[in-house]
Amino acid sequence: MKLRSYLLCSALALAAPLISGADEALALPGDWALENKAAAYRVLGPREIELAAPANTDLFVAPDGNFARDLSPRLVTRPAKGPFVLTAKIRPGFGTRWDAGVLVLVNDPQHFMKFCFEQDYRGTNRVVTVVCNGVGDDCNSMAVPEDAVYFRIAGSVPGNVFTCYSSADGKKWFLIRSFRLEKTDDLRVGFSAQSPAGQGCTVRFSEVSLEARALADVWEGN
């Protein structure tokens, strides 16, 4: 794989502390930090943030290993050991293909998972998952006619197995994908925005929550 120069340049995107006072109103547990440069970041309320990706930003490793990028901004924290549930309503300002609002799990530039509300290569708003254990495994799921969707990721560290859900109303969940990350020794979880081929993408995350609990029903997502 032609990843050596990429890893030397961007090995583990360094976390920058949040701007003083920027997270005072954010009602989420954990110590949150921005990784990679954001075009903008605002706390809009106790459970609502806005994150803007600059142009040409992505977190991706091609399936053949010949291309990799770790530039998309993300607001992340290290979850407490044990089960957790990360939830948000995601509303991206789509501009061009592959713009997305993302729930993200990231351990290092070769071990991560992106749960994307994305404009696909034909211009359709779609649920997309990317699991990377060395190289990317990219899957396009259902189209979303609305301009916002609820996403949820549930899993556990240790355990390393996670499940993604989507919902139109934040109450009735549909299981999208279950997967395993091979490395979670430095796992961070949170929110990201990307614009791999565009001039930037601003994403609003509302009704955000990070709960230290297991799901009562893995199929129903609650």
Disulfide bonds with the S-S distance in Angstrom:
none
